[in-house]
Amino acid sequence: MSILFLAYYLNNSKYSSESINHRLQNVEKYYELKNHTEICYDSHLSQPTGIAVWYKKHENVVFPFSQRSNRLVVSSYLPFGITEVCHVNRSNIGSCLTKLDRRLWEDYELLTLMHPALCLLSIDTKTNELRLVNDGLGLAKVFEYEFEGGYIWSNKISAALIFAQSVPPLSRQGLGIESVTGYYWDTHTPYENVKKLKRGSFIKINPAEGSIYRKQLDCFQKWIIEGTTKLPIEGLERFFKELQMFGDFLPIPAGLSGGRDSRVAVAALLKYIGAENVQLRTSYPPELELILAKQLIEALDFPVNWRSTSRKLASAPNTDLTDRILSWIKLYEMFPAQNGANNPGFTSWFDGLVCQNISLGGEGGETAKVLYYTKRQMRTKPFREHLKDHTFTSFSSVRFVHAEHKKLVHSIIESHIRDAGYYGMPEYRFFDYFYFVQRYTNAPITTYSPYGITPFSTPEYFTFGIQQSQEDKFTYKLYNSLIETLQPLWKDIPFYDQLQHQVDRKMVIMDLGEPSRIWNTNGYSTFMDLLNCEKTLHDYYDINQCLSVYDNRENLEQLDIIEKHNLNIWAYRIVLKGMFVSYNLGLKRFIDDNKDSCFQFQFQSLTKIELAVDWAELLKSNDISTDGLFHKPLPKGKLEIFYSDYNVYTFDVNSQSKTLDEQVEEFRTAIKEIRLF
């Protein structure tokens, strides 16, 4: 992640400018943003609305992540698809955000032309009107926290909680869903009152009216039912043209394997960017990936920069398991633990972009092929029966999780089956739809890095993919046609899935080796301690069953390599849940230690403000204790006194409606009610 934004709408005048700034300073402190000189900061802070954004600025990036005119406009991603919405080129890219913001609010339907992920925020610098838009798939992670003081929107949950200075209870439903599936579905998050914003959301806050306007654009209506007459290659070509418009991202790294998604993505990259501007890499095992990657490189009639790296070496942890997991949670918040647990810890959440500023991902390509089912299965088994045994939704393959959480996931699946029916999708296309609304929207590359680019998120590509007939998907017609057009030298080289059942099994196993298996590392004791001591885990997992499986290392080593791999993933997922509890407690401590520190000074006899009123003496003479009261002098004989987290009383010497004695008595009543608690 290289960008952090936070927007707020506060419903209480208690939030003075000093309080707002202090809370934002706490966010900076928590994420150590002051330690990075390359991080830019921009904001428009007012009452009751405001925006703050931190981002890493690279010299080769032309695109402005924040832009000012009469509005401050912020984008948390490169806005691919912008040339479909407004006239923009490299020479006027500096004004693109203002144009995009205006056009989307003039015509909501234009959002269907934008590529996910996208999140656009803007605030009028005079009226303080706040606006927010996220993409039609919901790939952009935007979290909304509704708390006693108002609303906060951010792409980091922890940042929202720090600004609110409160941590809500953990969500049993959210954590239950994560226990079953490995991530959070729909709007669920780990916390109560914190929701992931729905796809296609338009939110507008009008401070003058005190109103919140919400609209959800049903982009699926356009994408799935109406479809498109444009070809996928048109979207890919525009994607790479816009990439070059946004900056000089050269060389561009990309992974090349034997898979279909990476092959098409690299073929497009070579055609539209040029081989001299591409850095290809292949990580293995499986060994078959390396063999196919070599064939692809050797088939080209021009030189290309390519290297291969064994994942066994890359995955060897070099830091303590606890540190790795906590760093992973702080960085990603919403994703499975095994990725972070198998890799070295982060020293900072911005470190991933210190050297390399962009990367190409193949997420989303799956809509061009069969998703997790076979032709035989679809012909011989009723859809609903097949769904229950599906590798994406199956409960029989879920280990250790209590039945109540499986039932919740089942009910969500049922609701999406009804949605798919509403969209008029045939049974086999349900998996396309479900893939987009669940798995794809949790893809890490598109979640927290604006530089993680996915060419398959172009509306032309996934709309065309969903519209394909079942037979076209089984024969991979779209993949084959794209390869033949983009890189015909590769058209006769088989894909990974065509060979995986014809080669030795060892060549297709994703075995990261002993260094990553939790029972072969010093993290094993941490894992077992969590199983025995962390009571929260008992709410989600059958701990006795876990212990019976993991308490004998020798038995684990005797298992089939696939079983080892699956149990390893489950172990790290359980560790993630246990470490999240520790992370949450640490977050609470940080908030408590830094709470309202800008007001933590003794209530003293103030310099007399107009009319020679000594406010402290006035309160004391009326037997009102000043302990715990914080003040802010205002001009014209006024004084704000903060007497709780969300309450403020303003004394006014010049009030025409209340005498000072009446104000003191009114304040005494108010503070008495608060202090009863």
C-alpha positions as CSV (number, residue, x, y, z in Angstrom):
1,M,0.0,0.0,0.0
2,S,1.4,3.4,-0.9
3,I,-1.6,5.6,-0.3
4,L,-3.7,6.3,2.8
5,F,-6.8,8.5,2.8
6,L,-9.2,9.4,5.5
7,A,-12.5,11.4,5.1
8,Y,-14.8,12.4,8.0
9,Y,-18.2,13.8,8.7
10,L,-18.6,14.8,12.3
11,N,-21.8,15.5,14.0
12,N,-20.5,17.3,17.1
13,S,-18.8,20.6,17.5
14,K,-16.5,19.1,20.1
15,Y,-14.1,18.4,17.3
16,S,-12.1,21.6,17.2
17,S,-9.3,22.1,14.7
18,E,-6.7,21.2,17.3
19,S,-8.5,17.9,18.1
20,I,-8.8,17.0,14.4
21,N,-5.1,17.7,13.8
22,H,-4.1,15.8,16.8
23,R,-6.1,12.7,15.7
24,L,-4.4,12.8,12.3
25,Q,-1.0,13.2,13.9
26,N,-1.8,10.0,15.8
27,V,-2.5,8.2,12.4
28,E,0.8,9.5,11.2
29,K,2.5,8.3,14.3
30,Y,0.9,4.8,14.2
31,Y,2.0,4.2,10.6
32,E,5.4,5.9,11.1
33,L,4.7,8.2,8.1
34,K,7.0,10.9,9.4
35,N,9.9,8.5,8.9
36,H,9.5,8.7,5.1
37,T,10.6,11.9,3.5
38,E,9.2,10.8,0.1
39,I,5.6,10.7,1.4
40,C,3.4,13.6,0.4
41,Y,0.5,14.9,2.5
42,D,-2.5,16.9,1.4
43,S,-5.7,17.9,3.2
44,H,-8.7,20.1,3.6
45,L,-9.7,20.0,7.3
46,S,-12.8,21.7,8.4
47,Q,-15.8,21.2,10.5
48,P,-17.9,19.0,10.1
49,T,-16.2,17.5,7.0
50,G,-12.6,17.0,5.8
51,I,-10.1,14.9,3.8
52,A,-6.5,13.9,4.5
53,V,-4.3,11.9,2.2
54,W,-0.8,10.6,2.4
55,Y,0.9,9.1,-0.7
56,K,4.3,8.2,-2.1
57,K,5.3,10.4,-5.0
58,H,7.7,9.1,-7.6
59,E,9.5,11.4,-10.0
60,N,8.4,9.3,-12.9
61,V,4.7,9.6,-12.1
62,V,2.9,12.3,-14.0
63,F,-0.6,11.5,-12.6
64,P,-1.5,13.6,-9.5
65,F,-3.0,11.6,-6.7
66,S,-4.4,14.8,-5.2
67,Q,-5.4,18.0,-7.1
68,R,-6.8,21.4,-6.0
69,S,-9.0,23.9,-7.7
70,N,-12.3,24.9,-6.1
71,R,-12.3,21.3,-4.8
72,L,-9.6,19.1,-3.3
73,V,-9.9,15.8,-5.3
74,V,-8.1,12.6,-4.3
75,S,-7.8,9.3,-6.1
76,S,-6.4,6.3,-4.4
77,Y,-5.8,4.4,-7.6
78,L,-4.6,5.1,-11.1
79,P,-8.0,5.9,-12.8
80,F,-7.9,3.5,-15.8
81,G,-10.8,4.2,-18.2
82,I,-10.6,7.9,-17.7
83,T,-10.2,8.6,-21.4
84,E,-13.6,7.0,-21.9
85,V,-15.2,9.5,-19.5
86,C,-13.5,12.8,-20.3
87,H,-11.0,14.3,-22.7
88,V,-7.6,13.8,-21.1
89,N,-4.1,13.3,-22.4
90,R,-0.6,13.5,-21.0
91,S,-0.3,17.3,-21.5
92,N,-3.4,18.0,-19.4
93,I,-3.2,15.1,-16.9
94,G,-2.8,17.6,-14.1
95,S,-6.4,18.6,-14.3
96,C,-7.8,15.1,-14.9
97,L,-9.1,14.4,-11.4
98,T,-11.2,17.5,-11.3
99,K,-12.7,16.6,-14.7
100,L,-13.3,13.0,-13.7
101,D,-15.0,14.0,-10.4
102,R,-17.3,16.4,-12.1
103,R,-18.3,14.0,-14.9
104,L,-19.1,11.1,-12.6
105,W,-21.4,13.3,-10.5
106,E,-23.0,14.7,-13.7
107,D,-23.8,11.2,-15.0
108,Y,-23.6,8.2,-12.6
109,E,-23.7,5.7,-15.5
110,L,-20.2,6.8,-16.6
111,L,-18.9,4.7,-13.7
112,T,-19.5,1.6,-15.8
113,L,-16.8,2.8,-18.2
114,M,-14.2,3.0,-15.5
115,H,-11.9,0.1,-14.6
116,P,-12.0,-1.3,-11.1
117,A,-10.3,-0.5,-8.7
118,L,-11.2,3.1,-8.3
119,C,-11.9,5.4,-5.3
120,L,-12.4,9.1,-5.8
121,L,-12.9,11.6,-3.0
122,S,-13.4,15.3,-3.2
123,I,-14.3,18.2,-1.0
124,D,-15.5,21.8,-1.9
125,T,-12.9,24.1,-0.3
126,K,-15.7,26.8,0.3
127,T,-18.9,24.9,1.2
128,N,-17.1,21.8,2.6
129,E,-19.4,19.5,0.6
130,L,-17.8,16.0,0.7
131,R,-18.2,13.5,-2.1
132,L,-17.0,9.9,-2.5
133,V,-17.3,7.3,-5.3
134,N,-16.0,3.7,-5.5
135,D,-15.9,1.4,-8.5
136,G,-18.6,-0.8,-9.8
137,L,-17.1,-4.1,-8.6
138,G,-16.0,-2.9,-5.2
139,L,-12.3,-3.7,-5.8
140,A,-11.3,-0.5,-4.1
141,K,-11.3,-1.1,-0.3
142,V,-13.2,1.7,1.3
143,F,-14.4,1.2,4.9
144,E,-17.1,3.2,6.6
145,Y,-17.0,3.5,10.4
146,E,-20.2,4.9,12.0
147,F,-19.5,5.9,15.6
148,E,-20.9,8.2,18.2
149,G,-19.1,11.2,16.7
150,G,-20.2,10.7,13.1
151,Y,-18.8,8.9,10.1
152,I,-15.3,8.1,8.9
153,W,-14.2,6.7,5.5
154,S,-10.8,5.3,5.0
155,N,-8.9,2.6,3.1
156,K,-7.4,1.5,6.4
157,I,-9.7,0.3,9.2
158,S,-7.1,1.0,11.8
159,A,-6.7,4.6,10.6
160,A,-10.4,5.2,11.0
161,L,-10.4,3.8,14.5
162,I,-7.4,5.9,15.6
163,F,-9.1,9.0,14.3
164,A,-12.3,8.1,16.1
165,Q,-10.3,7.3,19.2
166,S,-12.5,4.2,19.7
167,V,-12.3,0.5,18.9
168,P,-15.7,-1.2,18.4
169,P,-16.4,-4.8,19.4
170,L,-15.1,-7.6,17.2
171,S,-17.7,-8.8,14.7
172,R,-18.6,-12.5,15.3
173,Q,-20.2,-12.7,11.9
174,G,-17.2,-11.1,10.1
175,L,-14.6,-13.2,11.8
176,G,-16.8,-16.3,11.4
177,I,-17.0,-15.8,7.6
178,E,-13.2,-15.3,7.6
179,S,-12.7,-18.6,9.5
180,V,-14.6,-20.5,6.8
181,T,-13.4,-18.8,3.6
182,G,-10.1,-17.1,4.5
183,Y,-11.4,-13.6,3.9
184,Y,-14.4,-11.3,4.4
185,W,-17.5,-11.5,2.2
186,D,-19.8,-8.6,1.1
187,T,-19.7,-5.7,3.5
188,H,-18.4,-7.7,6.5
189,T,-15.2,-6.7,8.4
190,P,-13.6,-7.8,11.6
191,Y,-15.4,-5.1,13.6
192,E,-19.0,-4.2,14.4
193,N,-20.1,-0.8,12.9
194,V,-17.3,-1.0,10.3
195,K,-18.5,-1.9,6.9
196,K,-16.8,-2.3,3.5
197,L,-18.5,0.1,1.2
198,K,-20.8,-1.5,-1.4
199,R,-19.7,-1.5,-5.0
200,G,-20.8,1.4,-7.1
201,S,-21.4,3.7,-4.1
202,F,-22.0,7.4,-4.5
203,I,-22.0,9.4,-1.2
204,K,-22.4,13.1,-0.8
205,I,-22.4,15.1,2.5
206,N,-24.0,18.5,2.5
207,P,-22.9,20.2,5.7
208,A,-25.3,23.2,5.3
209,E,-28.3,20.8,5.2
210,G,-26.7,18.2,7.6
211,S,-27.6,15.5,5.1
212,I,-26.0,12.4,3.6
213,Y,-27.0,11.4,0.1
214,R,-26.4,7.8,-0.9
215,K,-26.8,6.0,-4.2
216,Q,-25.6,2.6,-5.3
217,L,-25.2,2.2,-9.1
218,D,-26.0,-1.3,-10.3
219,C,-23.1,-1.7,-12.7
220,F,-23.9,-5.4,-13.1
221,Q,-27.1,-4.4,-14.9
222,K,-24.9,-2.8,-17.6
223,W,-22.1,-5.3,-17.6
224,I,-24.0,-8.6,-17.3
225,I,-27.5,-8.0,-18.8
226,E,-26.8,-5.3,-21.4
227,G,-23.3,-6.5,-22.2
228,T,-20.9,-4.8,-24.6
229,T,-20.2,-4.9,-28.3
230,K,-16.6,-4.0,-27.7
231,L,-13.9,-6.6,-27.9
232,P,-11.6,-7.4,-24.9
233,I,-8.5,-6.4,-26.9
234,E,-9.9,-2.8,-27.2
235,G,-9.9,-2.5,-23.4
236,L,-6.4,-4.0,-23.1
237,E,-5.0,-1.5,-25.7
238,R,-6.6,1.4,-24.0
239,F,-5.3,0.2,-20.6
240,F,-1.7,0.2,-21.7
241,K,-2.0,3.6,-23.5
242,E,-3.4,5.1,-20.3
243,L,-0.6,3.6,-18.3
244,Q,1.9,5.4,-20.4
245,M,-0.1,8.6,-20.0
246,F,0.0,8.3,-16.2
247,G,3.8,8.2,-16.0
248,D,7.1,6.6,-17.1
249,F,6.8,3.2,-15.4
250,L,9.7,1.5,-17.0
251,P,10.8,-1.2,-16.8
252,I,7.5,-2.9,-15.9
253,P,7.8,-6.2,-14.0
254,A,5.4,-9.0,-14.6
255,G,5.2,-12.7,-13.7
256,L,5.4,-15.2,-16.5
257,S,4.2,-18.8,-15.8
258,G,2.5,-21.5,-17.7
259,G,-0.9,-20.2,-16.7
260,R,-3.3,-18.6,-19.1
261,D,-3.8,-15.3,-17.2
262,S,-0.1,-14.5,-16.9
263,R,0.6,-15.5,-20.5
264,V,-2.1,-13.2,-22.0
265,A,-1.1,-10.3,-19.7
266,V,2.6,-10.6,-20.6
267,A,1.7,-10.9,-24.3
268,A,-0.2,-7.7,-24.1
269,L,2.6,-6.0,-22.2
270,L,5.2,-7.0,-24.8
271,K,3.0,-5.8,-27.7
272,Y,1.9,-2.4,-26.3
273,I,4.9,-1.5,-24.1
274,G,7.8,-3.2,-25.9
275,A,10.1,-6.0,-24.8
276,E,12.9,-3.6,-24.0
277,N,10.6,-2.0,-21.3
278,V,9.6,-5.2,-19.6
279,Q,11.2,-7.2,-16.8
280,L,9.8,-10.8,-16.7
281,R,10.2,-13.2,-13.8
282,T,9.1,-16.8,-13.1
283,S,8.8,-18.1,-9.5
284,Y,8.7,-21.8,-9.0
285,P,7.8,-24.5,-7.8
286,P,5.7,-25.9,-9.5
287,E,8.6,-27.0,-11.7
288,L,6.2,-27.2,-14.7
289,E,5.9,-23.4,-14.6
290,L,9.6,-22.9,-15.1
291,I,9.6,-25.4,-18.0
292,L,6.8,-23.6,-19.8
293,A,8.2,-20.2,-19.1
294,K,11.5,-21.2,-20.7
295,Q,9.6,-22.4,-23.8
296,L,7.8,-19.1,-24.1
297,I,11.0,-17.1,-23.8
298,E,12.8,-19.3,-26.3
299,A,9.9,-19.1,-28.8
300,L,10.3,-15.3,-29.1
301,D,12.3,-13.9,-32.0
302,F,13.5,-10.9,-30.0
303,P,15.4,-10.6,-26.8
304,V,13.6,-10.1,-23.5
305,N,14.8,-9.5,-19.9
306,W,13.7,-12.6,-17.9
307,R,14.8,-14.3,-14.7
308,S,13.6,-17.2,-12.6
309,T,13.7,-17.6,-8.8
310,S,12.9,-20.7,-6.7
311,R,10.1,-20.0,-4.2
312,K,11.7,-22.4,-1.7
313,L,14.5,-19.8,-1.2
314,A,12.2,-16.7,-1.4
315,S,9.8,-18.1,1.2
316,A,12.2,-18.9,3.9
317,P,11.3,-16.7,6.9
318,N,14.0,-14.7,8.6
319,T,12.0,-13.0,11.4
320,D,9.9,-14.1,14.3
321,L,6.5,-15.5,13.4
322,T,4.7,-13.1,15.7
323,D,6.4,-10.1,14.2
324,R,5.7,-11.3,10.6
325,I,2.0,-11.9,11.3
326,L,1.5,-8.6,13.2
327,S,3.3,-6.7,10.3
328,W,1.1,-8.5,7.8
329,I,-2.1,-7.5,9.7
330,K,-1.0,-3.9,10.0
331,L,-0.2,-3.8,6.3
332,Y,-3.2,-5.7,4.8
333,E,-5.8,-6.1,7.5
334,M,-8.1,-8.3,5.5
335,F,-6.2,-11.1,3.9
336,P,-5.1,-14.7,4.6
337,A,-2.0,-15.1,6.8
338,Q,0.0,-17.6,5.0
339,N,1.3,-15.1,2.4
340,G,2.8,-12.8,5.0
341,A,3.8,-15.6,7.4
342,N,5.9,-17.3,4.7
343,N,7.8,-14.1,3.9
344,P,10.1,-11.8,5.8
345,G,8.5,-9.2,8.0
346,F,7.9,-5.6,6.8
347,T,9.8,-2.8,8.5
348,S,7.3,-0.3,7.2
349,W,4.0,-0.5,5.3
350,F,5.5,1.7,2.6
351,D,8.6,-0.4,2.0
352,G,7.1,-2.4,-0.8
353,L,7.3,0.6,-3.2
354,V,10.7,2.0,-2.2
355,C,12.4,0.6,-5.3
356,Q,9.7,-0.6,-7.6
357,N,6.8,1.6,-8.4
358,I,4.4,-0.6,-10.4
359,S,3.6,-4.3,-11.0
360,L,1.3,-6.2,-13.4
361,G,-1.2,-8.7,-12.0
362,G,-3.3,-11.4,-13.8
363,E,-6.2,-11.2,-11.4
364,G,-9.6,-11.1,-13.2
365,G,-8.5,-13.2,-16.2
366,E,-10.5,-16.1,-14.8
367,T,-13.7,-14.9,-16.4
368,A,-12.4,-16.2,-19.7
369,K,-12.3,-19.8,-18.5
370,V,-14.2,-22.4,-16.5
371,L,-14.3,-21.4,-12.9
372,Y,-13.8,-24.3,-10.5
373,Y,-16.1,-26.8,-12.2
374,T,-15.7,-29.4,-14.9
375,K,-17.9,-30.2,-17.9
376,R,-18.7,-33.7,-16.5
377,Q,-19.8,-32.3,-13.2
378,M,-22.1,-29.8,-14.7
379,R,-23.8,-32.5,-16.9
380,T,-24.1,-35.1,-14.2
381,K,-25.0,-33.2,-11.1
382,P,-27.7,-30.8,-10.2
383,F,-26.4,-27.2,-9.8
384,R,-27.3,-26.8,-6.1
385,E,-25.9,-30.2,-5.2
386,H,-22.7,-29.4,-7.1
387,L,-22.5,-26.0,-5.4
388,K,-22.4,-27.6,-2.0
389,D,-19.3,-29.7,-3.0
390,H,-17.6,-27.0,-4.9
391,T,-14.0,-26.2,-4.1
392,F,-14.9,-22.5,-3.7
393,T,-17.9,-23.0,-1.5
394,S,-17.6,-26.4,0.0
395,F,-18.1,-27.0,3.7
396,S,-16.8,-30.6,3.6
397,S,-13.3,-29.3,2.9
398,V,-13.5,-26.7,5.8
399,R,-11.5,-27.9,8.8
400,F,-12.0,-27.2,12.4
401,V,-14.6,-24.4,12.0
402,H,-17.8,-24.5,14.1
403,A,-21.0,-25.3,12.2
404,E,-22.7,-21.9,13.0
405,H,-20.2,-20.1,10.8
406,K,-20.6,-22.5,8.0
407,K,-24.3,-21.9,8.0
408,L,-23.8,-18.2,7.8
409,V,-21.6,-18.6,4.7
410,H,-24.2,-20.9,3.2
411,S,-26.9,-18.3,3.7
412,I,-24.8,-15.7,1.9
413,I,-24.3,-18.1,-1.0
414,E,-28.0,-18.6,-1.2
415,S,-28.6,-14.9,-1.4
416,H,-26.1,-14.5,-4.2
417,I,-27.8,-17.4,-6.1
418,R,-31.0,-15.3,-5.9
419,D,-29.0,-12.3,-7.2
420,A,-27.6,-14.2,-10.1
421,G,-31.1,-15.3,-11.0
422,Y,-32.2,-11.7,-10.9
423,Y,-29.4,-10.8,-13.4
424,G,-30.6,-13.6,-15.6
425,M,-27.4,-15.6,-15.3
426,P,-27.4,-19.3,-16.3
427,E,-26.3,-21.7,-13.6
428,Y,-22.8,-22.2,-14.9
429,R,-22.3,-18.4,-15.0
430,F,-23.1,-18.1,-11.3
431,F,-19.5,-18.8,-10.6
432,D,-18.4,-15.9,-12.8
433,Y,-20.7,-13.6,-10.8
434,F,-19.7,-15.1,-7.5
435,Y,-16.0,-14.9,-8.3
436,F,-16.3,-11.1,-9.0
437,V,-18.3,-10.2,-5.9
438,Q,-16.2,-12.3,-3.5
439,R,-12.8,-13.6,-4.5
440,Y,-11.8,-11.0,-7.0
441,T,-12.8,-8.1,-4.8
442,N,-10.4,-9.5,-2.2
443,A,-7.4,-9.6,-4.5
444,P,-4.5,-8.2,-2.5
445,I,-2.8,-6.6,-5.5
446,T,-5.7,-4.3,-6.2
447,T,-6.5,-3.6,-2.5
448,Y,-3.9,-1.4,-1.0
449,S,-1.5,-0.6,-3.9
450,P,-2.5,2.0,-6.4
451,Y,0.4,0.8,-8.5
452,G,-0.8,-2.8,-8.6
453,I,-2.4,-2.8,-12.1
454,T,-4.7,-5.4,-13.5
455,P,-5.4,-5.2,-17.2
456,F,-8.2,-7.8,-16.9
457,S,-10.3,-5.4,-14.9
458,T,-11.3,-3.6,-18.1
459,P,-15.1,-3.7,-18.4
460,E,-14.7,-5.0,-22.0
461,Y,-12.7,-8.0,-20.8
462,F,-14.8,-9.3,-17.9
463,T,-18.1,-8.4,-19.6
464,F,-17.1,-10.4,-22.7
465,G,-15.9,-13.2,-20.5
466,I,-19.2,-13.5,-18.7
467,Q,-21.1,-13.4,-21.9
468,Q,-19.3,-16.4,-23.4
469,S,-21.1,-19.6,-24.0
470,Q,-20.3,-22.6,-21.8
471,E,-18.7,-24.3,-24.7
472,D,-16.4,-21.3,-25.5
473,K,-15.3,-21.2,-21.9
474,F,-14.5,-25.0,-21.9
475,T,-12.4,-24.5,-25.0
476,Y,-10.7,-21.3,-23.8
477,K,-11.7,-19.5,-27.0
478,L,-11.0,-16.0,-25.6
479,Y,-7.5,-16.9,-24.3
480,N,-6.6,-18.5,-27.6
481,S,-7.8,-15.7,-29.8
482,L,-6.0,-13.1,-27.6
483,I,-2.7,-15.0,-27.7
484,E,-3.0,-15.4,-31.5
485,T,-3.5,-11.7,-31.9
486,L,-1.1,-10.4,-29.3
487,Q,1.8,-12.9,-29.5
488,P,1.2,-15.5,-32.3
489,L,4.6,-17.1,-31.6
490,W,3.1,-18.6,-28.5
491,K,-0.1,-20.0,-30.0
492,D,1.2,-23.6,-30.2
493,I,2.8,-23.8,-26.8
494,P,0.5,-25.7,-24.4
495,F,-0.9,-24.1,-21.2
496,Y,-0.2,-25.4,-17.7
497,D,-3.6,-26.9,-17.3
498,Q,-3.3,-28.9,-20.5
499,L,-0.1,-30.6,-19.2
500,Q,-0.6,-30.8,-15.4
501,H,-2.2,-34.3,-15.6
502,Q,0.3,-35.6,-18.1
503,V,3.5,-35.0,-16.1
504,D,5.0,-36.4,-12.9
505,R,2.9,-35.2,-9.9
506,K,6.0,-33.6,-8.3
507,M,6.2,-31.1,-11.2
508,V,2.8,-29.6,-10.4
509,I,2.9,-29.4,-6.6
510,M,3.1,-26.0,-4.9
511,D,5.4,-27.1,-2.1
512,L,7.2,-24.2,-0.5
513,G,9.4,-26.6,1.4
514,E,10.2,-27.1,5.1
515,P,11.2,-23.6,5.9
516,S,7.6,-22.4,5.5
517,R,5.9,-25.3,7.4
518,I,4.8,-24.1,10.7
519,W,5.8,-27.3,12.5
520,N,9.3,-27.0,11.1
521,T,9.9,-23.4,12.4
522,N,10.3,-21.7,15.7
523,G,6.8,-20.4,15.2
524,Y,5.4,-23.9,16.2
525,S,5.5,-23.0,19.9
526,T,3.6,-19.8,19.2
527,F,1.0,-21.7,17.3
528,M,0.5,-24.2,20.0
529,D,0.4,-21.5,22.7
530,L,-2.4,-19.8,20.8
531,L,-4.4,-23.0,20.6
532,N,-4.0,-23.6,24.3
533,C,-4.3,-20.1,25.6
534,E,-6.2,-17.8,23.2
535,K,-9.8,-18.2,24.3
536,T,-11.2,-16.2,21.3
537,L,-10.1,-19.0,19.0
538,H,-12.6,-21.3,20.8
539,D,-15.4,-19.2,19.4
540,Y,-14.5,-20.2,15.8
541,Y,-12.5,-23.4,15.8
542,D,-12.8,-26.8,17.4
543,I,-9.6,-26.5,19.4
544,N,-9.5,-30.1,20.6
545,Q,-9.6,-31.2,16.9
546,C,-6.8,-28.8,16.1
547,L,-4.7,-30.1,18.9
548,S,-5.2,-33.7,17.8
549,V,-4.0,-32.9,14.3
550,Y,-1.1,-30.6,15.0
551,D,0.4,-31.8,18.3
552,N,2.5,-34.5,16.8
553,R,5.2,-33.2,14.4
554,E,6.3,-36.7,13.3
555,N,2.8,-37.6,12.2
556,L,2.5,-34.4,10.2
557,E,5.8,-35.1,8.4
558,Q,4.4,-38.5,7.3
559,L,1.4,-37.0,5.5
560,D,0.9,-36.6,1.7
561,I,2.5,-33.4,0.4
562,I,-0.9,-32.0,-0.6
563,E,-2.2,-32.6,2.9
564,K,0.9,-31.0,4.4
565,H,0.3,-27.9,2.2
566,N,-3.4,-27.6,3.2
567,L,-2.7,-28.1,6.9
568,N,0.1,-25.5,6.7
569,I,-2.4,-23.0,5.3
570,W,-4.9,-23.7,8.0
571,A,-2.3,-23.4,10.7
572,Y,-1.3,-19.9,9.5
573,R,-4.9,-18.9,9.2
574,I,-5.5,-19.9,12.9
575,V,-2.4,-18.0,13.9
576,L,-3.7,-15.0,12.0
577,K,-6.9,-15.1,14.0
578,G,-5.0,-15.4,17.3
579,M,-2.6,-12.6,16.4
580,F,-5.4,-10.4,15.3
581,V,-6.7,-10.4,18.8
582,S,-3.2,-9.3,20.0
583,Y,-3.1,-6.6,17.3
584,N,-6.5,-5.3,18.3
585,L,-5.4,-5.0,22.0
586,G,-2.3,-3.2,20.8
587,L,-4.4,-0.8,18.8
588,K,-6.5,-0.1,21.8
589,R,-3.5,0.6,23.9
590,F,-2.1,3.0,21.3
591,I,-5.4,4.9,21.2
592,D,-5.7,5.1,25.0
593,D,-2.1,6.3,25.3
594,N,-2.5,9.0,22.7
595,K,-6.1,10.0,23.4
596,D,-6.9,13.8,23.4
597,S,-3.3,14.6,24.4
598,C,-3.6,18.0,22.8
599,F,-6.0,19.0,25.5
600,Q,-4.3,17.3,28.4
601,F,-3.2,20.4,30.4
602,Q,-4.4,21.6,33.7
603,F,-7.5,23.8,33.7
604,Q,-5.8,27.0,34.9
605,S,-6.8,30.6,35.6
606,L,-7.0,32.0,32.0
607,T,-5.7,35.3,30.9
608,K,-8.8,37.5,31.3
609,I,-10.7,37.5,28.0
610,E,-12.6,40.7,27.3
611,L,-15.0,41.9,30.1
612,A,-12.3,40.7,32.6
613,V,-14.0,37.4,33.3
614,D,-11.8,34.7,35.0
615,W,-13.5,31.6,33.9
616,A,-11.7,29.2,36.1
617,E,-12.5,31.3,39.2
618,L,-16.1,31.6,38.1
619,L,-16.6,27.8,37.9
620,K,-14.7,27.2,41.2
621,S,-16.8,29.8,43.0
622,N,-19.9,27.9,42.0
623,D,-18.5,24.6,43.4
624,I,-17.8,23.1,39.9
625,S,-14.6,21.0,39.9
626,T,-12.3,21.8,37.0
627,D,-10.6,18.4,37.1
628,G,-10.6,16.7,33.7
629,L,-12.0,19.8,32.0
630,F,-10.2,21.2,28.9
631,H,-10.7,24.6,27.4
632,K,-10.3,26.6,24.3
633,P,-10.6,30.4,24.5
634,L,-12.5,32.0,21.7
635,P,-12.7,35.7,20.6
636,K,-15.4,38.1,21.8
637,G,-15.7,36.8,25.3
638,K,-16.5,33.1,24.5
639,L,-14.9,30.0,25.9
640,E,-15.4,26.3,24.9
641,I,-15.1,23.7,27.7
642,F,-14.8,20.1,26.8
643,Y,-16.2,17.9,29.5
644,S,-16.3,14.4,27.8
645,D,-15.2,12.8,24.6
646,Y,-18.2,14.1,22.7
647,N,-19.5,17.1,24.7
648,V,-18.6,20.7,24.7
649,Y,-20.2,23.7,26.4
650,T,-19.7,27.3,25.1
651,F,-19.8,30.2,27.6
652,D,-20.7,33.5,26.1
653,V,-20.2,36.7,28.1
654,N,-22.2,38.7,25.6
655,S,-25.2,36.3,25.4
656,Q,-28.5,38.2,25.2
657,S,-30.6,35.1,26.2
658,K,-28.8,33.8,29.3
659,T,-26.9,35.4,32.1
660,L,-23.6,34.1,33.3
661,D,-25.3,32.5,36.3
662,E,-27.8,30.8,34.1
663,Q,-25.0,29.5,31.9
664,V,-23.1,28.2,34.9
665,E,-26.2,26.4,36.2
666,E,-26.9,24.9,32.7
667,F,-23.3,23.7,32.6
668,R,-23.5,22.2,36.1
669,T,-26.6,20.2,35.1
670,A,-24.9,18.9,31.9
671,I,-21.7,17.9,33.5
672,K,-23.5,16.3,36.4
673,E,-25.3,14.0,33.9
674,I,-22.0,13.0,32.2
675,R,-20.1,12.4,35.4
676,L,-22.8,10.0,36.7
677,F,-21.3,7.5,34.2
